[in-house]
Amino acid sequence: MSVPQIHLYHCADARSFRALWALEELGLPYELTLMPFPPRARFEGYRDVNPLGTVPACLIDGQLMTESSAIPHVLATRFGPSPLALVPDEPDYPAYMNFLVMGEATLTFPQTIHLRYTRLEPGRCPEAAADYAQWFGARLHNALKLMGPQFACAGRFTMADVSVGYAVMLAMSIGLEEQVPEAGRAYLDRLSQRPAFQRAKEKQQR
């Protein structure tokens, strides 16, 4: 197999952290471009790389991916096989796919509304910021009920945990600590002890 050509465009602790963490978990070679946030306004030429202007932008053998919950699964399956991705004949495959998408669509989305109206446009719509904070908290509380005792599903760490774990990590960094119950904090603590998580944190500081 030829060496994959992977280039990740990343902002510290943005959604692109999912891709960075996944790359470290898999031990794949990659090129990393660190950018200020928001890159569409503060990193010249970024829209030439990703017309959406969002992060991440991940070029995998020349193909652009922009969805942070999809990139870890593609990496694990394209450059696997890896226990980090479930295959369709595993009993927990539906749960795996559900949590993989849930981390972004259900848990990260309401946080972005809160973040916009508290950090990026403070004071513009405080009611929306408060409402979406509570919305996130309720969703996380119920999502934790669906998860296994240690990890999201399958009795092992998978890319679904990269997706969901990032959502919890984000909450703890943008003022939503009160919305994260003890079970969520313990879950993030387990994940943050992983060497790949710690390497990803170090890489984004360079």
Backbone torsions as a table, in degrees:
resi	resn	phi	psi	omega
1	MET	NA	134.9	178.8
2	SER	-72.4	156.9	179.6
3	VAL	-70.4	127.6	180.0
4	PRO	-66.6	146.7	175.4
5	GLN	-105.4	106.3	-175.2
6	ILE	-125.5	128.8	177.9
7	HIS	-129.3	116.7	-179.7
8	LEU	-106.9	127.4	172.2
9	TYR	-98.2	123.0	-165.1
10	HIS	-139.0	141.2	168.1
11	CYS	-112.8	138.8	-175.2
12	ALA	-53.5	125.1	175.6
13	ASP	63.8	10.2	172.9
14	ALA	-78.5	-179.4	-179.2
15	ARG	-54.3	-27.9	179.8
16	SER	-61.8	-13.7	176.2
17	PHE	-60.7	-31.1	177.4
18	ARG	-57.9	-45.7	-179.2
19	ALA	-67.2	-42.3	179.4
20	LEU	-61.7	-45.8	178.7
21	TRP	-61.4	-44.4	179.9
22	ALA	-61.8	-42.4	178.2
23	LEU	-60.5	-40.8	178.6
24	GLU	-69.0	-37.4	177.2
25	GLU	-61.7	-38.5	-177.0
26	LEU	-85.4	-14.3	-179.1
27	GLY	68.1	30.1	-178.4
28	LEU	-85.4	148.0	173.8
29	PRO	-73.8	143.0	179.9
30	TYR	-159.0	158.7	172.4
31	GLU	-103.1	136.5	-176.5
32	LEU	-119.8	126.1	172.4
33	THR	-111.7	115.9	178.5
34	LEU	-90.2	133.7	-174.9
35	MET	-130.4	154.8	171.0
36	PRO	-75.2	158.6	-179.5
37	PHE	-107.4	136.6	-2.2
38	PRO	-84.8	133.6	-173.6
39	PRO	-66.2	-29.1	-178.7
40	ARG	-61.3	-24.0	-179.3
41	ALA	-106.8	-21.5	-169.6
42	ARG	-121.4	3.7	178.3
43	PHE	-130.4	104.3	-173.6
44	GLU	-59.1	131.3	176.4
45	GLY	87.5	1.2	-175.2
46	TYR	-66.2	-34.8	179.5
47	ARG	-67.2	-19.0	173.3
48	ASP	-71.7	-28.9	177.0
49	VAL	-81.2	-49.7	-178.0
50	ASN	-130.9	100.9	-177.9
51	PRO	-56.9	-23.5	177.4
52	LEU	-69.0	-28.2	-177.9
53	GLY	79.6	4.7	-177.8
54	THR	-93.2	166.7	170.9
55	VAL	-117.2	143.0	7.3
56	PRO	-84.8	167.8	159.1
57	ALA	-124.2	121.8	-178.5
58	CYS	-127.3	117.5	177.8
59	LEU	-96.1	116.0	-179.0
60	ILE	-113.2	107.0	-174.9
61	ASP	49.6	42.8	175.8
62	GLY	86.6	-6.9	-179.7
63	GLN	-98.2	130.7	-176.9
64	LEU	-83.6	131.4	169.0
65	MET	-123.5	141.8	-177.5
66	THR	-126.0	-6.2	-176.3
67	GLU	-98.3	116.6	-170.0
68	SER	-67.7	-25.2	178.9
69	SER	-84.2	-20.0	179.7
70	ALA	-85.8	-34.9	-175.1
71	ILE	-57.6	-47.7	179.9
72	PRO	-57.9	-40.6	-180.0
73	HIS	-66.2	-43.2	179.2
74	VAL	-62.6	-43.3	179.1
75	LEU	-60.5	-44.8	-176.3
76	ALA	-70.3	-30.9	-178.6
77	THR	-89.1	-37.0	-178.9
78	ARG	-72.0	-35.7	-176.8
79	PHE	-111.3	18.4	177.0
80	GLY	-89.3	-151.7	7.7
81	PRO	-70.1	151.0	-179.6
82	SER	-142.4	141.0	175.2
83	PRO	-65.7	-8.2	179.2
84	LEU	-74.4	-14.5	176.5
85	ALA	-124.9	132.5	175.6
86	LEU	-79.3	154.1	176.6
87	VAL	-106.5	159.5	-171.9
88	PRO	-57.5	-26.3	-177.5
89	ASP	-88.6	2.8	174.1
90	GLU	-80.8	139.9	-176.2
91	PRO	-56.3	-35.4	-176.3
92	ASP	-91.2	12.5	-179.0
93	TYR	-58.1	-44.4	177.3
94	PRO	-59.7	-41.7	178.9
95	ALA	-65.1	-39.4	178.6
96	TYR	-59.4	-49.4	-179.8
97	MET	-64.6	-36.6	179.8
98	ASN	-63.4	-47.2	179.6
99	PHE	-69.3	-34.2	178.5
100	LEU	-56.8	-45.3	-179.9
101	VAL	-79.8	-36.0	-178.2
102	MET	-58.2	-37.5	-178.4
103	GLY	-55.1	-35.4	179.4
104	GLU	-94.6	-58.2	-170.0
105	ALA	-67.5	-36.7	-175.2
106	THR	-97.3	-36.7	-172.6
107	LEU	-102.6	-39.5	-177.8
108	THR	-80.8	-36.5	-176.8
109	PHE	-53.0	-53.2	-178.8
110	PRO	-62.9	-26.7	178.1
111	GLN	-67.5	-34.0	-178.8
112	THR	-67.0	-32.8	176.4
113	ILE	-66.8	-45.4	177.3
114	HIS	-59.3	-45.1	-178.5
115	LEU	-62.6	-41.8	-178.3
116	ARG	-60.0	-44.4	-173.0
117	TYR	-93.3	3.8	172.8
118	THR	-114.9	-30.6	-176.4
119	ARG	-112.4	-45.6	-174.1
120	LEU	-86.1	-37.1	178.5
121	GLU	-134.3	63.3	-174.7
122	PRO	-62.2	137.4	176.9
123	GLY	86.2	-10.3	-176.5
124	ARG	-72.6	-42.2	-176.8
125	CYS	-148.6	70.3	-175.9
126	PRO	-62.7	-29.3	179.1
127	GLU	-64.2	-41.8	178.9
128	ALA	-65.0	-41.1	179.1
129	ALA	-59.1	-45.2	-179.4
130	ALA	-68.8	-42.4	-179.0
131	ASP	-63.0	-43.5	-177.3
132	TYR	-74.2	-26.2	173.0
133	ALA	-63.1	-45.6	178.7
134	GLN	-67.9	-36.6	178.0
135	TRP	-61.1	-46.0	177.1
136	PHE	-60.0	-46.6	-178.0
137	GLY	-58.1	-42.7	179.5
138	ALA	-66.0	-40.5	179.5
139	ARG	-65.4	-43.5	179.6
140	LEU	-64.3	-43.3	179.7
141	HIS	-56.0	-44.4	-178.6
142	ASN	-76.4	-32.7	177.3
143	ALA	-63.4	-38.7	179.8
144	LEU	-62.7	-29.1	177.8
145	LYS	-67.6	-26.7	-178.2
146	LEU	-84.4	-16.4	-173.3
147	MET	-83.9	162.2	175.4
148	GLY	-71.0	175.8	-176.2
149	PRO	-68.4	-27.2	-178.9
150	GLN	-115.7	-42.5	-176.1
151	PHE	-130.9	174.3	-174.9
152	ALA	-59.1	-43.7	-175.3
153	CYS	-163.9	171.5	172.3
154	ALA	65.9	4.9	178.1
155	GLY	69.7	16.4	180.0
156	ARG	-152.7	163.2	176.0
157	PHE	-70.8	132.1	179.0
158	THR	-139.3	178.3	176.7
159	MET	-63.9	-19.3	173.3
160	ALA	-63.0	-34.5	177.8
161	ASP	-72.0	-31.8	173.8
162	VAL	-60.8	-42.2	-178.3
163	SER	-69.2	-52.3	-178.1
164	VAL	-71.0	-40.9	-178.7
165	GLY	-60.3	-38.0	177.8
166	TYR	-62.7	-40.2	-179.5
167	ALA	-60.0	-39.1	177.8
168	VAL	-69.6	-41.5	177.8
169	MET	-58.6	-44.0	179.8
170	LEU	-61.4	-43.9	-179.3
171	ALA	-58.1	-40.2	-177.9
172	MET	-72.0	-13.0	-176.4
173	SER	-106.7	-6.7	-176.4
174	ILE	-122.2	22.2	174.3
175	GLY	89.2	18.5	179.5
176	LEU	-108.8	25.0	-178.6
177	GLU	-55.8	-36.9	-177.8
178	GLU	-65.3	-21.2	-179.3
179	GLN	-87.8	-4.1	-178.2
180	VAL	-102.7	110.5	-179.4
181	PRO	-70.7	170.9	-177.0
182	GLU	-57.6	-37.4	179.2
183	ALA	-62.9	-36.6	177.9
184	GLY	-69.6	-38.0	178.3
185	ARG	-66.6	-40.9	178.7
186	ALA	-65.6	-38.3	177.4
187	TYR	-61.3	-48.7	179.3
188	LEU	-63.5	-38.1	178.7
189	ASP	-61.1	-41.6	177.6
190	ARG	-62.1	-44.5	-177.2
191	LEU	-67.8	-38.4	-175.6
192	SER	-71.3	-11.1	175.9
193	GLN	-82.3	-10.7	-179.0
194	ARG	-68.3	134.3	-179.6
195	PRO	-56.4	-36.8	-179.1
196	ALA	-66.1	-38.3	176.2
197	PHE	-60.7	-46.1	-177.8
198	GLN	-67.6	-37.0	176.4
199	ARG	-64.5	-40.9	178.8
200	ALA	-61.7	-41.9	177.7
201	LYS	-61.0	-41.3	179.9
202	GLU	-67.9	-41.1	-177.2
203	LYS	-62.0	-36.3	-176.3
204	GLN	-77.6	-7.4	178.1
205	GLN	-93.3	-8.1	-175.6
206	ARG	-82.1	NA	NA
